[in-house]
Amino acid sequence: MIGAPFAAVAAEPAPLATYGHLPDFEMASISPSGDHIAILANVGGLRRLVVLDAKRQPTFQTVIDPTDKVRGLTWAGDQAVLIDYTQTVKLGANFTTDKAELGSVLVLPLDTGKPWAMFAGDEDIIGGVWSTYGVVQKNGRWFGYFGGVTLKSGGLGFDKYLPDGAMHPDLYEVDLQNRRHRKIANHIEGDHSWRSWLIDDKGAIGAVLDLDRDHGDWKLFGANGQKLASGNDKLGSVHLIGFAPDGTGVVYGLRDADGERDAWFNVPLNGGAPQPYLDTIEIDRVFHDNGHRLIGYIERSTTGAGHFFDARHDKIYQASRRAFPDATVALTDANDAFDRLLVKTEGPGDPETWWLVDITTHHADPLGYSYDLQPDSVGPVKMVSYTAADGLKMEGVLTLPPGRPARGLPAIILPHGGPASYDTIRFDWIAQAFASRGYAVFQPNFRGSTGYGVAFENAGSGEWGRKMQTDLSDGLAELARQGVVNPARVCIVGASYGGYAALAGVTLQHGLYRCAVAIAGIGDLTRMVNGDIADSGDDPTLTRNLRREIGAGRDLKAVSPIRFVDKVDVPVLLIHGKDDTVVKFEQSSDMADALRRAGKPVEFVTLKAEDHWLSKSETRLQMLEASVNFVLRHNPPDAAPAAAPATKVP
């Protein structure tokens, strides 16, 4: 078992390292037969891949290179584990950006235990693995399908070169036993064009989608090159989802012409008009078989409900959710027979428990725990509904300090990143760390969040620093009205978009927060938008999306915190990973310089060799310790209310 089992008696608050280090149990995947489980775990200070056999005994383990940031695990039969990982790579002078997060796949054969990296040693394929298109068994051997950028020979005075600097992947089939690969399809020409594929259960290309990002024109083709569907999507949202459950059609999705809803369509492979598919449901995740046929889905909602098309599968899935009535339940993987399921639970008293649900024995056995915490050390979590100033209904997640009455508490407003994301009842390691120190933590699902329909998400367009910001303080006002929090004892903490909201909370808003912590936050929207467009090679689709969601020109300046540093009257902490390729490090360094020039109280913490996602234990913990200790100094949980500045929540 990975991680410590629950203890019976609560102790003093756990050290911050319990929350800040990477989880003891990070992820898991079950083999098609169900006889093996691969687990990514942190054991003895090292990140390890552990493989359990049918008796749940470890049969293999290896230490993961600390520079490899693991993003997923997949099985190729019971013979090999595929480890998806990324690395932050410095690029040369001819690229539009200086660093990139490049992905690859590590193949770990269990018979030899000697891992090898996809395309390693092939000088004609650069940039690692750009996309993974699945694994298929053919004639007793397992093959994987991956996108790789191919160098072409001759021309321009070089032996090998990329025409016009374009970085578009071709499709390769790789024999996962002998490492041999062959190109089976070419990329589409054009700097701003993109091609993706669907691979069927025989390892053949079953569908091809081409998108012209300059104008938004797209075309969907079948295996024989027949055009199945086409259209125009200037937001570039069109994407392949999978083959229909019966294998007779291709399911694709896009956002409608007005951007008001996500629409899915099923078009017959033998030709015919596309028909709406699951068009009344907003879907967060789909499940496929090995031939990319859809077998089930999870709704994009705070309840996380799901459905499987096969009646037996659905009965098993629904029963597995009912087996944990007081927890948030997530199906993470299942074997081909769908009689052994990997399930993760979290919520009240549960710091993420991983289970093997065995339908044949009618047992659910714990495999491990993500965080070494006792049940009564986990802060209670619930949803709180409220109404924004303009009447829009919304809700947020409230985490309370364990063992303390929910009256007059000091608070943390913790807006999520994205902003196209949402929070729900689960174990949030940052929220729980603050709650363990005596704070109520509120995570508002402000307009612009997903999980509540496209109209709610679109309500955030053009509202950065405006209604999206006041949605946060409207939630605070509701908690104050209920008497749960003391509005004079509140700090705002956030990462990525949440970091922007933290900075906006003490520049565009005033008198609400005693301090602000911005982790990989955005201070200068003009620089961010212009930089993202330049890094993309002036991609028109990205430009259209950014202008629609955030704005342009004067609109960006009006809601950029860096232009209003003179308004700051509370301490600010900035934290940023040096290798962040999503929000550039300069966003925080420039903001720190501007605050210092204005004579404002600011601290700046640099996370060396850390990315946007806090992928490393040491720097993740460094972030958490700096954030919590900063808030403890400037908004101590046991301070008398009279010590707080006079504030009024609008």
N, C-alpha and C positions, 0 to 999 in steps of 0.2 A: 504494500500500500504506500502511495506517495503522499507525504505530508502527515502531520500528526492528527490522530482522531480527536473528536470533541472531548473536552474534559467536563467534569461535572460542576466545578466551582469556579466562579469568576475571580480573577486576580486583579492586580493593579493594571492600569491601562498598558496595553502592549507597547513595546518600543516601536518607534516609527519605522524601523527596519522591517518589521513584520508586514507593513503595508507597502513600503517603498521599494523593496527588492522585487524582482520579477517573481511571479507566483511560483510556489513549489511545484504545482501541477499546471502547466500552461495549455497544452492541447493534446488531443489523442485522435487516433484513426484505427478502425477495425478492418481486418482483411476481408476479402470477398467471402471466404469460407467461414469467417467468424472465429477461426482458431488462433489468430494472433492479434494482438493489440500493440500499436506503437504509441508511446507516450513521450512527450517532451517535458522534462522535469528539471528542476534545480535541486541537485543533491550534493551536499557537502561543499557548497559554494561553487559548484561547476554545473554548467548546463549540459544535460545528457539526453540522448535518445535511448529509451529503454523499450525492449520488445518482450511482451509476455506471451507464453504459449497457452494452449487450451486449458491447462490447469492453473493459469494465472501466475505461473512462475517465470521469473526473468530468465530468458535464454540468450539474450544479447544486449549489450549496451556499448555506447561510444560517446566520447566527449565531443561536443559541438564547438567548432572554432568560434571564439568570441567575436570575430569580425563578421560572422555569418548571422544575419538577423532572420530567424526562421519565421515564415509567414503562413506555412501550411504543410500538412502531411497527407500523402496519398499512397495507396498500395498498388503494386503491379502484381496481381495474384497474391500468393503467399510467399513469393520469391524475393521481393525487393520492396523497400520503402523509398518513396520519392519525397525529398525534402525541398520545398520551395523556400528560397531565401533571397534577401537583397543585401547589397553592400553600397555604401556611399563611395563614389568614385570621382576623383578629380579628372576633369576633361582638359583637352588641349586648347590652344589659342584659337582654333578655327570654329569652336562651338559657340552657340549663343549664350550659354551659361557655363560657370566654372566648375560646377559639381552636379552630379545626377545620382539618383538612387536606381541602380541597375539590378535586375533580377536574374536568378539562375536556378537550376535544379540540380540537386545532389542525389545521385542514385546510390542506394546502399543495399547491395546484394547480401542476403542473409547467409548464403552458403560460404562466401569468401570473407565477408566483413570488410572488404576493401572498397571504400566509396570512390566514385568518380563524378566529375562535374560535366554537365551537358555541354557539348561542343568544345570542351577543353582540348587544347592542342591543335585545333583546326584554325589556321591563320586566315582562312577565307570567310569565317563567320565571326562577327564582332558584336560586342554589346550584350553578351549573355543570352538569356531567354526572354523574349519580349511578351509572349503569350503562351499559355498551355491549353491544348485542345483535347486533352483526355488520354486515356490508355485503353488499349484494345488487345484481346488475345486472338491470335491467328495461328492455326496449325501448331498449337501447343506452346507458342512463344508470345511474349508480351512486347507490345510496341507502344511507344509514346509519340505524341504529336505536338510539335513546338514551333513557335515563330522565331526565326533568327535572321539577322541582317547579313546579306551576302555581299562580299566585296567583288567588284567586277574588274577584269584585267584590261590593261591597255588604255591609251588616251591620256591627254592632258600632261604627258611627260612622266606619268607615274606608272609603276608596274600594276598597282591595284588602286582602285579609287571608288568612291561613292558618287554616282552621277549627280551633279548639282547639289551635293551635300545632303541629299535626301536620306533619311533613316527609316526605311520601310522594310518590315520583315517578310521573308518568304516562309513557306510552310515546309517543315521537314518531318519525315518519319524516322524514328530512331528505334533500332532493335535494342531493347533494354538489357539483353543478355550479352551481346558481343560489342555493343557501343557503336555499331555501324549506322550511318545515317544517309539518307538520300532526300534530295529536294523533290517534293511532289506537286508543288504549286508556286507560282510566282506572285509577287506583290503587284499592286496596281501602280501605274506611273502617275506622277504628279506630286509636288511637294506637300500639298494639303489634301491628298486623297488617302483613303484607308480601306483595307480589305480584311475581312474576317471570314472564318470557315466553320462549318459544322461537320464533325467526323461521325460516321455511323458505326454500327457494331461490327462491321466487317473491315473497318479501317479505311473506308473509302470516303471521299469528299461528297457529302450529301447536299450541301447548300453553301452558297457564297454570297456575301453581302459587300457591296461597294458603296462608299460614301465620298462625295466630293465636298470637302469642307469649305471650299471657296463659296459655293453657291447653295449648298444644302441638298443637291440632287443625290438620290440613292437608287440602287437597283439590287434586286434579290434574284439570284439564279439558282436553278436546280442542278442536279448532278450532271445532266447532259448539256448544260449551258443554256437551257431554256429560261427565258425571263419569266419569273413568277409574279413579281410585284415591283412597283417603283413609285417614287413620290419625291416630295421636297420637304426637307426638315432643316430649316436654317439654324436651329439650336443644336443640331448634331446629336439628338437623343436616340436615333434609330439604332437598334441592336438586335442581334440574334439571341433567342432564348432557348430553343431546343426543338427537337422533333415532337410532334403531337404524340399523346400517349399511345395511340394505335399505329404510329409510324407512317401515317399517310400524308402528313402535312408538316409544314415548317411554321413554328410560332415565332413571331417577331414583335418588338414593342417600339413605341415612339411616343413623344408628346404631341398632342394635337396642334393644329395650326395656330390656335390662340394661346397655346401653352397652358390651358386650363385643366387638362387631365392627362394621365398616362393611359395609353390605349394599347391593347394587345390584339394581334390578329393571327389567324390560322389560315394559311394558304395551301391548297392541295399541291402535292409534289407533281402530280400529273397534269396540272393546269386547272385554272378556275379562279373565281373571284375570292379575294381574301374576306374572311368573316370575322366579326368581333369575337374575342376569346377571353373569358373570365373578365369581362369589361366592367363588372360592378365591384371588383375587389382590387384593393391596392396591395400589391405583393412585394414582400421584402426579400424573400429567398426562395429558390426553387430547388427541388431534388431531381436528379437524373439517374437513369441506369447507365451502364457502360456504353450504350449506344446513343447517349444524349436524348433519349426519350424522356419526356416529363413524367414523373411519377407522383409528385406532390409539391406543396408549397406552404410557406409561412406568410401570414398576413403582416403587412407593415402597420402595426398598431401597438399600443402599450400592453395589450393582452397577449400578443404573440401567438394567436390561435393559428391552427394550420389544418390541412386536409390532404389526404392521399386518395388518388383516383381508384386504386384497387380496394375493394371493400375489406378484404382481410388486412391489408396494410393499414387502412384507416382505423379499423377497430383496434389494432395493436397500438397505433400511435396515440389514439385518444385515451386508451386504457393506461398507457405509460404516463400521460399527463395527470390523469386522475389519481395515480398512485402517490403523487406528491401534492396534496391539496393546498398546502400553505406556502408553496414555493413557486418561484418563476422557473419554468421548466423549458429547457432547450434541447432538442434532438440534434446532436452533433454529427452522428454517423450511424450506419447500420450495415450489416452484412447483406449479401445478395438475397438470402432466403428471408430476410427481414424478421428473423427470430432472435437476433441478438443486437441490442441497440445500445449505443453510447449516449448517455443523457447527462446534462449538467443542470444542477439545481442551485438556486441562490435566492436570497431574500431574508426574511426575519429569522435571526439566529443561525443563518447558514452562510458562511464565507466562501461559497462556491464548492460544492461537492460533486465529484464525477462518479457516475454509476455505470455498471454493466447490467442492463435489464435483459434477463434471459427468459424468453417466452416459453421455452421447452421445460424449464424447471419452475416457472412462476416465481422467480426470485429477482430482486434488485440488490446487487452487492456493490458497496462503495469501493472504488478503485483508488481514490485519493482525495486530497483537499488542497485547494489553491492557497489558502492562507491559514497559518497556525494560530487560530483564534478559538476561544471557547464561545459557545452559543450566546451566553449572556454578556459577552464583550462586543457583540455585533449590535450596532444601533438600530432601533426600530425604523422601518421605512414604510411610507404610505404616500398615496397620491392626494394632492390638494387642488381643488377646483377654484377658479377665480375668474373675474371679468375684467378685461382691460378697460382703459379710460374711454375708448370709443365703442365699447359694448361687445367686443369680440371675446367669445368664451375660450378659455384655455385652462391648462393645468400644469402642475409641476410636481417633482418628487421631493418629499421632505424626509430627511434623515435626522433622527433625534439622538442626543447623547444617551448611551445606555445608563439606566439606573437613575435618571434625573427626571423630575416632573416637567411636563411641557408647558411651562409658564415663565414668561419674561426672560427667555434665554438669549444669550448673545448669539449672533448668527453670521453665517457665511452665505452670500449669494454666489452660486457656482454655475454660471451659464455654460452650456456645452459648446463644443467646436462645430465646425461645418461651414456655415450654420445649418446645412441640410442634414440634420441628424435629430435624434430625440432621446430623452432619458425616460427610463421606466423603473419599476420596482426591481432592483437587483443589488448585488454587492458592488458598490463603486468604491474603489480603494482610496481615492482622494477624499470623497465625502466621509467615508468611515474613519479615516485618520483624523480629520477635523472633529468629527462627532466624538471620538474617543477622548478628545481634550476638552469636551464640555460645550461644543457649539452645535446649534441647530443648523443644518445645511439644506438650502433650498436650491433645486435645479429646475428652473422654469423652462417649459417647452413653449417658448415665445413664438410669435408668428415668424414664418420662414423655416420652422422646424418641419421635419417629415413626420409620418405616423398619424396625421390627422387629415389626410387628403391633399390633393394638389392645390385646391383653392386656398387652404390655410398656408401651405408652403409659399404660394405665389403672393400672399398678402405681405410677405417680407420683402418683395422686390422694391428697391429704392428706399428701404426703411432702415438701413444701417444708421445707427446713431440717432434715429428718430423713434418711430413706434416700436421697433424691435428693442430699443433701449428702455423705453418707458414700460414695456411689458414686464421687464425685470422688477422695476420699482413698484409696479402695480401688484405684483405677487408679494413683494415685501409688505405692502400696505395691508393686504389681506391677512397675512400672518400676524401683523401687529394688531389688526382689528380683532382677531381671534384670541389675542393675548399670548400667543405662543412665543413670540420673540419681542425683545426690547428694541424698537427701531433706532434708539440712540447708540446701540452697540453692535454695529453691522460692518463687516468688510466685504469686499467683492473680489473674487478670485476666479481666474479662468485661463484656459489654454487655447491657442489658435484663434478662432473667432471669439471664443470666450475671453481670450486675452485682450482682444480689441474692445470687447464690451467692458472689461475691467477698467481699461484706460478711458473709455468714453464715460464711464460712471463717475470719474473724478475730474473730467475736463468739460464734456458737454452737459453733464449734470453736476449739481453742487449740493452739499449739505446732507448727503445720504449715507456716505460711507466713511468710516474712521481710517481706513487704509485700503490700498488696492495692490493686488498681485497679478501681473500679466506674464504668462508663460508662453513664449513664442507668439506674443501678441503683435498686432498691427497698429502702428502709430500713424503711418503716412499712407493713406489709401491711394493717393495719386501715384506714388512711387511703386506701390504693390501692383496696381492694375497695369501701369506702363511696363513694369518689369516682367510681369507674367506674359504680356502680349509679345514683348521682344524675345523672351526665352522660347516662346512657341514658334518663332519665325513668322510673326505677324499672322497667326492662324485666324482667319475671319470668324470661324465658329466660336472660338474662345472669346474673341473680341465682342461678338454679339451677346454672348452669355454674360460676360462681366458687366457690360453696359446695362443690360436688362436687370441684373440682380443688384448691382451696387450703384451704378451711375457713371458719370464722366465729368471732366472739366470742373466747373465751379461746384457742382454737387459733391464731388469727392473732397474738395478742400473744405467745404462747410461741415463735414463730419469726420475730419481727420484730427485725432487727438493731438498730434504734434503741433498743430497750429493754435492750440489753446492751452499750452502749458502754463501760461500766466494765471490761469484759473485754478490751478491745483493748490489745495490748502491742506492736504493730508499726505502722509508718507506713501511712497510708491516703491514697489519691488519689481524689477524686471529680471526675467530668467529666460535664457535662450540657448539652444544647442548650436554649437559652432558648425555642425554639418547639416543643418536644416536646409532641405531643398524645396520645401513647400512655402514657408514664410522665411524670407531671407534674414540672416543674423543681423544685418544692418538696420532692420526695422527696430530692434531693441537698442542697438548701440546708438543710433541716431536719436531715439527718444530719450535715452539717458543723457546724451550730450545736451539736448534741448532743455531738459529739466534742470540740469546743473547750471546752464547759462542763465536760466530764469531764477536761480537761487532756491530751487525747490528741493525738499528732502527726497532723495532717490538712492536706491541701492541697485546694483547690477551684478548678477551672477551668470557667468559663462559656463556652460556645460561642454567640456572638451569632448570632441569626437562623438557627440550625440546628435541624433536626427530629430525630426519633427514629432515622432511617435514615442519618444522616451523608451527606446528599445533596449537599453543597457541598464543593468541593475545598479551599478555604482552611481551613475549620473541621475537616474530616476530617483534614487534615494536622496541624492544631493538636492534635487529640486524640492522634494517633499519636506525635508528637514528645513531648508531655507524658507519655504512658504509658511509652514506651521510656526516656526520660531518667530518669524516676522509678525505674524498675526498675534501670537501670544504676547509679544512686546507692546504692540500698538492697540490691541483690543483684548486684554486679558479676560478670560471667561469669568473670573470671580471678582472683577472690579466693580465698585459701587456705581450704580447708574449715574450718580451726580458727576462722576468724572468724565462723562461723555459730553461732546459738544451738543449744544441745543440744536435739534433737527426736527423737521416735520416731513413726514412722508406724503408726497402729493397723492 
